[in-house]
């Protein structure tokens, strides 16, 4: 396949998608700061707070397989701009709701609406750029998400001190609609983008992805490693720090800022150096494997010794997981460009199923142990160590095929 730079340069393609992914990641992690405020206002237990926060992931995950077919059929510009309007309506509903049900509906619509933000950019990169450039472009895109996570930590906590979370949410609803308009009007359509494959042909492509041994080598890592980190970062990291380290809300927000800043640094390293590493013969799979091994070690130390070097280990975990997104390029490159949308969304489905199930499950697990007489600190440690054990099995599964080859 031949590649040509998009009209008016690559920034015209990149910046609108980067703005969308900034908002997507902000919405994903915002409840780490807003969650305690909602819990106080609505008197929510941990399992209800976990369910509310994770409805984003449930809707996001449910959208992935249809999204892959839509991206491969209609192209990233049309799909993402339409879905961001759904996200904007969800943010408005969330801002105006006074009940758990209303908040959950708004959060689910947000998850559905931003479900294309990263996958649409990956599809656009696959259409416009050669494979050796896509890892760096992915790094730059993830850096925009890192900025969103950064904005959802200390800056958000600072803003809540001046106005209500509802006013902030309404402002974000307006921003989301504006980004949708930006993508619709400024992003070019790629030639050859809209092959009108029939529904049966589209489903055959989905089956091809899910029947691939290559895909299933990465799927458990997405489910438990990447999805697990998202579940923890988006909600339970802040609760862990409050319970295990007796930290105040402002101190927690500062540490979350450091985590997000570390992730941003990792994304920038990918953006600057990934293509250069490929040209020098360094395999990105080796980078991914090393980062995930380091992440497991860091999470183990956090779970076993929560009061030791938390200011260092949590940001180190953030750096490691910023590199987990290399897996999207590694999975997609095993399939034809026409299947790239479905390959990426299939992996993203595993990631967000894991994020939803683990985020809700940790809350239910903690509440269940407390009902049996466990202390809050012991219950959270058991939940984190259980997740650690599952992640270790996923990493072993990933290593085994490499050993055999």
C-alpha positions as CSV (number, residue, x, y, z in Angstrom):
1,X,0.0,0.0,0.0
2,X,1.3,3.5,-0.9
3,X,1.1,6.3,1.7
4,X,0.9,10.1,1.1
5,X,0.9,12.9,3.7
6,X,-2.5,14.2,4.4
7,X,-3.5,17.6,2.9
8,X,-2.1,20.6,4.7
9,X,0.3,18.5,6.7
10,X,0.2,15.9,9.4
11,X,-0.8,18.4,12.1
12,X,-4.1,18.9,10.5
13,X,-4.8,15.2,10.9
14,X,-3.2,14.9,14.4
15,X,-4.3,17.9,16.4
16,X,-8.1,17.4,16.2
17,X,-7.8,13.8,17.2
18,X,-5.4,14.8,20.0
19,X,-8.0,17.2,21.3
20,X,-10.6,14.4,21.4
21,X,-8.3,12.0,23.1
22,X,-7.4,14.7,25.7
23,X,-11.1,14.9,26.6
24,X,-11.5,11.1,26.6
25,X,-8.7,10.5,29.1
26,X,-9.8,13.4,31.3
27,X,-13.3,11.8,31.4
28,X,-11.8,8.4,32.1
29,X,-9.9,9.5,35.2
30,X,-11.9,12.4,36.5
31,X,-13.7,10.4,39.2
32,X,-10.5,9.8,41.1
33,X,-10.9,13.4,42.2
34,X,-14.7,13.9,41.8
35,X,-15.6,10.5,43.2
36,X,-15.1,11.4,46.9
37,X,-17.2,14.5,46.4
38,X,-20.0,12.5,44.8
39,X,-19.7,9.9,47.6
40,X,-20.3,12.6,50.2
41,X,-23.1,14.3,48.4
42,X,-25.0,11.1,47.6
43,X,-23.8,8.9,50.5
44,X,-22.5,6.2,48.1
45,X,-20.7,3.0,49.4
46,X,-17.6,1.8,47.6
47,X,-19.4,-0.7,45.4
48,X,-21.9,1.9,44.2
49,X,-19.1,4.4,43.5
50,X,-17.2,1.7,41.6
51,X,-20.3,0.8,39.5
52,X,-20.9,4.5,38.7
53,X,-17.4,5.1,37.6
54,X,-17.1,1.9,35.7
55,X,-20.3,2.5,33.6
56,X,-17.9,4.6,31.4
57,X,-15.9,1.5,30.7
58,X,-18.9,-0.8,30.2
59,X,-20.4,1.5,27.5
60,X,-16.9,2.0,26.0
61,X,-16.3,-1.7,25.8
62,X,-19.7,-2.5,24.3
63,X,-19.1,0.0,21.5
64,X,-15.7,-1.5,20.4
65,X,-16.7,-4.2,17.9
66,X,-19.4,-2.2,16.1
67,X,-16.9,0.7,16.2
68,X,-14.2,-1.3,14.4
69,X,-16.6,-2.1,11.6
70,X,-17.8,1.5,11.4
71,X,-14.3,2.9,11.3
72,X,-13.3,0.5,8.5
73,X,-16.5,1.3,6.6
74,X,-17.1,5.0,7.1
75,X,-13.7,6.4,8.2
76,X,-12.5,8.1,11.3
77,X,-13.7,11.6,10.6
78,X,-17.4,10.8,10.4
79,X,-17.4,8.3,13.2
80,X,-15.6,10.2,15.8
81,X,-17.3,13.6,15.2
82,X,-20.8,11.9,15.5
83,X,-19.9,10.0,18.7
84,X,-18.4,13.1,20.4
85,X,-21.9,14.7,20.2
86,X,-23.1,11.8,22.2
87,X,-20.3,12.3,24.7
88,X,-21.3,16.0,25.0
89,X,-24.9,15.1,25.8
90,X,-23.7,12.6,28.4
91,X,-21.5,15.2,30.1
92,X,-24.5,17.6,30.3
93,X,-26.7,14.9,31.8
94,X,-24.1,14.0,34.3
95,X,-23.7,17.7,35.3
96,X,-27.5,18.1,35.8
97,X,-28.3,14.8,37.6
98,X,-29.0,14.5,41.3
99,X,-29.5,10.7,41.4
100,X,-27.2,7.7,41.1
101,X,-29.2,6.5,38.1
102,X,-28.9,9.9,36.2
103,X,-25.2,10.1,36.9
104,X,-24.7,6.5,35.7
105,X,-26.7,7.2,32.4
106,X,-24.6,10.3,31.8
107,X,-21.4,8.5,32.6
108,X,-22.4,5.6,30.2
109,X,-23.1,8.1,27.4
110,X,-19.7,9.7,27.9
111,X,-18.1,6.3,27.6
112,X,-20.0,5.6,24.4
113,X,-19.3,9.0,23.0
114,X,-15.5,8.9,23.5
115,X,-15.1,5.3,22.5
116,X,-13.7,6.2,19.1
117,X,-11.2,8.9,20.2
118,X,-8.1,6.7,20.2
119,X,-9.2,4.1,17.7
120,X,-10.2,6.7,15.1
121,X,-6.7,8.2,15.3
122,X,-5.1,4.8,15.0
123,X,-7.3,4.1,11.9
124,X,-6.3,7.5,10.4
125,X,-2.6,6.8,11.0
126,X,-2.9,3.4,9.4
127,X,-4.5,5.0,6.3
128,X,-2.0,7.9,6.0
129,X,1.3,6.7,7.3
130,X,3.7,3.8,6.9
131,X,4.0,1.3,9.8
132,X,7.4,2.5,11.1
133,X,5.9,5.9,11.8
134,X,2.8,4.7,13.6
135,X,4.5,3.9,17.0
136,X,5.8,7.4,17.3
137,X,2.4,8.9,16.2
138,X,0.8,6.6,18.8
139,X,3.2,8.0,21.4
140,X,2.2,11.6,20.5
141,X,-1.4,10.7,20.6
142,X,-1.1,9.1,24.0
143,X,0.8,12.2,25.2
144,X,-2.4,14.2,24.6
145,X,-4.2,11.6,26.7
146,X,-1.6,12.0,29.4
147,X,-2.3,15.8,29.4
148,X,-6.0,14.9,29.9
149,X,-5.1,12.7,32.9
150,X,-2.9,15.5,34.3
151,X,-5.8,18.0,34.0
152,X,-8.0,15.5,35.9
153,X,-5.7,15.5,38.9
154,X,-4.3,18.5,40.8
155,X,-5.7,21.1,38.4
156,X,-9.2,19.7,38.7
157,X,-8.9,19.5,42.5
158,X,-7.8,23.2,42.4
159,X,-10.7,24.2,40.2
160,X,-13.2,22.5,42.5
161,X,-12.0,24.8,45.2
162,X,-13.4,27.8,43.2
163,X,-16.5,26.4,41.6
164,X,-18.7,23.3,41.7
165,X,-18.0,20.1,39.8
166,X,-21.3,20.7,38.0
167,X,-20.2,24.0,36.4
168,X,-16.9,22.3,35.4
169,X,-18.8,19.4,33.8
170,X,-21.0,21.8,31.8
171,X,-17.9,23.6,30.5
172,X,-16.5,20.3,29.4
173,X,-19.8,19.5,27.6
174,X,-19.4,22.6,25.5
175,X,-15.7,21.8,24.8
176,X,-16.7,18.3,23.6
177,X,-19.1,19.6,21.1
178,X,-16.5,22.1,19.8
179,X,-14.0,19.3,19.3
180,X,-16.6,17.3,17.4
181,X,-17.1,20.3,15.0
182,X,-13.3,20.7,14.7
183,X,-12.9,17.1,13.6
184,X,-15.8,17.3,11.2
185,X,-14.6,20.4,9.4
186,X,-10.8,20.1,9.6
187,X,-9.9,16.4,9.3
188,X,-9.5,15.2,5.7
189,X,-11.0,12.0,4.4
190,X,-8.4,9.5,3.0
191,X,-8.8,8.2,-0.5
192,X,-9.8,4.6,-0.4
193,X,-11.1,5.2,3.1
194,X,-14.7,4.1,2.6
195,X,-14.9,0.7,1.0
196,X,-18.5,-0.3,1.3
197,X,-18.0,-3.9,2.4
198,X,-21.2,-5.7,3.3
199,X,-22.1,-6.7,6.8
200,X,-21.2,-10.3,6.3
201,X,-17.8,-9.3,5.1
202,X,-17.3,-7.0,8.0
203,X,-18.2,-9.8,10.4
204,X,-15.8,-12.2,8.6
205,X,-13.1,-9.7,9.4
206,X,-14.0,-9.6,13.1
207,X,-13.9,-13.5,13.1
208,X,-10.5,-13.4,11.5
209,X,-9.1,-11.1,14.3
210,X,-10.6,-13.2,17.1
211,X,-9.4,-16.5,15.6
212,X,-5.8,-15.2,15.5
213,X,-3.3,-16.8,17.9
214,X,-1.4,-13.5,17.6
215,X,-4.3,-11.6,18.9
216,X,-4.9,-14.0,21.9
217,X,-1.3,-13.7,22.9
218,X,-1.9,-10.0,23.7
219,X,-5.6,-10.1,24.8
220,X,-5.0,-11.3,28.4
221,X,-2.4,-8.5,28.8
222,X,-4.9,-6.0,27.7
223,X,-7.6,-7.4,29.9
224,X,-5.6,-7.6,33.1
225,X,-2.5,-5.4,32.8
226,X,-3.7,-2.4,30.9
227,X,-7.4,-2.7,32.0
228,X,-6.3,-3.3,35.6
229,X,-4.1,-0.1,35.6
230,X,-7.0,1.9,34.2
231,X,-9.3,0.6,36.8
232,X,-6.9,1.4,39.6
233,X,-5.8,4.8,38.2
234,X,-9.4,5.9,37.5
235,X,-10.7,5.4,41.0
236,X,-9.0,3.0,43.4
237,X,-5.6,4.5,43.6
238,X,-6.9,7.5,45.5
239,X,-8.9,5.3,47.9
240,X,-5.8,3.1,48.4
241,X,-3.6,6.2,49.3
242,X,-6.2,7.5,51.7
243,X,-6.7,4.1,53.4
244,X,-3.2,2.6,53.4
245,X,-1.2,5.8,53.7
246,X,-3.7,8.1,55.5
247,X,-3.2,10.8,52.9
248,X,-5.3,13.9,52.7
249,X,-7.3,14.7,49.5
250,X,-4.9,17.4,48.4
251,X,-1.9,15.1,48.9
252,X,-3.6,12.4,46.9
253,X,-4.4,14.8,44.1
254,X,-0.7,15.9,44.0
255,X,0.4,12.2,43.7
256,X,-2.1,11.6,41.0
257,X,-0.6,14.6,39.2
258,X,2.8,13.0,39.5
259,X,1.5,9.7,38.1
260,X,-0.1,11.5,35.2
261,X,3.0,13.5,34.6
262,X,5.1,10.3,34.6
263,X,2.7,8.8,32.0
264,X,3.0,11.9,29.9
265,X,6.8,11.6,30.0
266,X,6.5,8.0,28.8
267,X,4.2,8.9,26.0
268,X,6.7,11.7,24.9
269,X,9.5,9.2,24.9
270,X,7.5,7.0,22.6
271,X,6.7,9.9,20.4
272,X,10.4,11.0,20.1
273,X,12.2,7.7,20.0
274,X,9.9,4.8,18.9
275,X,10.5,5.3,15.1
276,X,14.2,5.8,15.7
277,X,14.4,2.6,17.8
278,X,12.7,0.6,15.0
279,X,15.1,2.0,12.4
280,X,18.0,0.9,14.7
281,X,16.7,-2.6,14.9
282,X,15.2,-2.5,18.3
283,X,12.0,-4.6,18.5
284,X,9.1,-2.8,20.0
285,X,7.9,-6.1,21.4
286,X,11.0,-6.2,23.6
287,X,10.2,-2.7,24.9
288,X,6.6,-3.7,25.7
289,X,7.7,-6.9,27.4
290,X,10.3,-5.1,29.6
291,X,7.9,-2.3,30.5
292,X,5.1,-4.8,31.6
293,X,7.6,-6.8,33.6
294,X,8.7,-3.6,35.4
295,X,5.1,-2.6,36.0
296,X,4.3,-5.9,37.6
297,X,7.3,-5.5,39.9
298,X,6.3,-2.0,40.9
299,X,2.7,-3.0,41.6
300,X,3.9,-5.9,43.7
301,X,5.9,-3.6,45.9
302,X,3.0,-1.1,46.2
303,X,0.7,-3.9,47.3
304,X,3.1,-5.5,49.7
305,X,4.7,-2.4,51.1
306,X,2.3,0.5,50.6
307,X,4.1,3.0,52.8
308,X,7.5,2.5,51.1
309,X,8.6,4.8,48.3
310,X,5.0,5.4,47.2
311,X,6.0,8.8,45.7
312,X,8.4,6.9,43.4
313,X,6.6,3.6,42.7
314,X,3.3,5.1,41.6
315,X,4.9,7.4,39.0
316,X,7.1,4.5,37.9
317,X,4.0,2.4,37.4
318,X,2.6,5.2,35.3
319,X,5.7,5.3,33.1
320,X,5.5,1.5,32.5
321,X,1.8,1.6,31.6
322,X,2.3,4.5,29.2
323,X,4.3,2.0,27.1
324,X,1.5,-0.6,27.2
325,X,-0.1,1.1,24.2
326,X,2.7,-0.2,22.0
327,X,0.5,-3.4,22.0
328,X,-2.0,-1.7,19.7
329,X,0.7,-1.3,17.0
330,X,2.0,-4.8,17.6
331,X,-1.4,-6.4,17.2
332,X,-2.6,-4.3,14.2
333,X,0.6,-4.9,12.2
334,X,-0.2,-8.6,11.9
335,X,-3.4,-7.8,9.9
336,X,-4.1,-6.0,6.6
337,X,-4.7,-2.3,6.7
338,X,-8.4,-2.9,5.9
339,X,-8.7,-4.8,9.2
340,X,-6.7,-2.3,11.3
341,X,-9.8,-0.7,12.8
342,X,-11.3,-4.1,13.8
343,X,-7.9,-5.4,15.1
344,X,-7.4,-2.3,17.4
345,X,-11.0,-2.2,18.6
346,X,-10.9,-6.0,19.4
347,X,-7.9,-5.4,21.7
348,X,-9.5,-2.2,23.1
349,X,-12.6,-4.3,23.9
350,X,-10.4,-6.6,26.1
351,X,-8.9,-3.6,27.8
352,X,-12.2,-1.9,28.6
353,X,-13.9,-5.2,29.7
354,X,-11.1,-5.6,32.1
355,X,-11.3,-1.9,33.2
356,X,-15.1,-2.2,33.8
357,X,-15.0,-5.6,35.5
358,X,-12.0,-4.8,37.7
359,X,-13.1,-1.3,38.7
360,X,-16.6,-2.5,39.8
361,X,-15.2,-5.8,41.1
362,X,-12.7,-4.2,43.4
363,X,-15.4,-2.2,45.0
364,X,-17.6,-5.2,45.5
365,X,-14.7,-7.3,46.7
366,X,-13.7,-4.7,49.3
367,X,-17.3,-4.3,50.5
368,X,-17.7,-8.1,50.8
369,X,-14.6,-8.5,52.8
370,X,-15.6,-5.7,55.1
371,X,-18.9,-7.4,55.7
372,X,-17.0,-10.4,56.8
373,X,-15.2,-8.4,59.5
374,X,-12.0,-7.4,57.5
375,X,-10.6,-3.9,58.2
376,X,-10.7,-1.5,55.3
377,X,-6.9,-1.5,54.9
378,X,-6.8,-5.3,54.8
379,X,-9.6,-5.6,52.3
380,X,-8.0,-3.2,49.9
381,X,-4.6,-5.0,50.2
382,X,-6.4,-8.3,49.5
383,X,-8.0,-6.8,46.4
384,X,-4.8,-5.3,45.0
385,X,-2.8,-8.5,45.6
386,X,-5.6,-10.6,43.9
387,X,-5.3,-8.3,40.9
388,X,-1.5,-8.7,41.0
389,X,-1.8,-12.5,40.9
390,X,-4.0,-12.3,37.8
391,X,-1.7,-9.9,36.1
392,X,1.3,-12.2,36.8
393,X,-0.6,-15.1,35.1
394,X,-1.2,-12.9,32.0
395,X,2.4,-11.9,31.8
396,X,3.5,-15.6,32.0
397,X,1.0,-16.4,29.2
398,X,2.5,-13.6,27.1
399,X,6.1,-14.8,27.7
400,X,5.5,-18.5,26.8
401,X,4.9,-18.1,23.1
402,X,8.1,-16.0,22.8
403,X,10.0,-18.7,24.6
404,X,8.8,-21.4,22.3
405,X,9.6,-19.3,19.2
